[in-house]
Amino acid sequence: MGLGHATRCIPIIEALDNHGFEPVIASDGAALALLKHEFPGIQAFELPPCRIDYNYKGTFFKVKQLLGMPRILRCVARERRHIAELVKKYNIEGIISDSRPGARNADVPSVIITHMLNVPGDTNLITSELHKQFIRQYNECWVPDVKNGTNLSGKLGHTEDPTLKLKYIGPMSRLHKKPAEKKYDLMVLLSGPEPYRTQLEEKLEKELQDYKGSIIFIRGIIEAEEKAEQKGNILYYNFMNTATLEEALNETEMVVSRSGYSTIMDLAKLGKKAFFIPTPGQYEQEYLAKKLRKSGLAPFSNQKGFKAKDLKKVENYKGLKEVSNIAKWKDLFSLFEGK
């Protein structure tokens, strides 16, 4: 699970607690570290890493898809064995999995959360069908978007496939819009896999040397403690917890970030102006960045070609807006009560 998947689980964990359930956390890597920071009083378990990459590209595209299937299936099977042990040992009564196809168990109600019902990329029929096969094995699929009208996920999160048991629960964000005086002209909000995160950090540091304005730079590195360091007009943080990030974003005029779906949901909730730089090779982020540009909401650039002067393009875009839809938690959680 990436950091974006972890952050959008935060309001769900809070809702479970508020409705009388006793949530436990299971994840790995930086996502697990972040959730432990957010919920130090909740029991947490480490799962085996299970990164499934649907973004095949290059020569022999279909061959790469087929060769990648055995590794994906082994990864899912390993995770299911681990989940089965947790269900039995700790008397788990329900599972909510954010995009982890192995996090389910036939003995308890299991839900998968995903905005990606269709895998992006040209001729991606094989991986799309595999992804849908995983989704079909859950009792329900919760889509963090609205079904009709203005939406954030576009064709990724919308399908006419009647075999998928879908519930649209509205965009999910841990953040809240609050009145605040502007403190920062620009926020850099980094995330994503290495080495691309480090490469973008170095690129932005170089490009923003002569930027006229105050910058807050969130590096996206989860460590034991938050650390801040001022260098010239840039205030650096290794990471921020939810409360600190919410405050800083409300005090920020414009954001530069990846075009990950969770980040887009956060910035839409706060009504922010943004400039996106998709992670290289991630068709999902490239699709979402193009969708937002076409809708007149936010510009984007690829990582290699980005220049600081590109940020001026933001003035010609409307900025992201909240897509209003309040999740009906009581109805959603009734699945785990046998109703």
Secondary structure, DSSP 8 states (H G I E B T S, - for coil): --HHHHHHHHHHHHHHHHTT----EEE-HHHHHHHHHH-TTS-EEE-----------STTHHHHHHHHHHHHHHHHHHHHHHHHHHHHHHT---EEEES-TT---TTS-EEEE-S-SS--STT-HHHHHHHHHHHHTSSEEEESS-SSSS-SSGGGG----TTS-EEE-----S---------EEEEEE--SSTTHHHHHHHHHHHHTTT-SS-EEEE-----SS--EEEETTEEEES---HHHHHHHHHTEEEEEE---HHHHHHHHHHT-EEEE---TT-HHHHHHHHHHHHTTS--B--TTT--GGGGGGGGGS-----------HHHHHGGGGT-
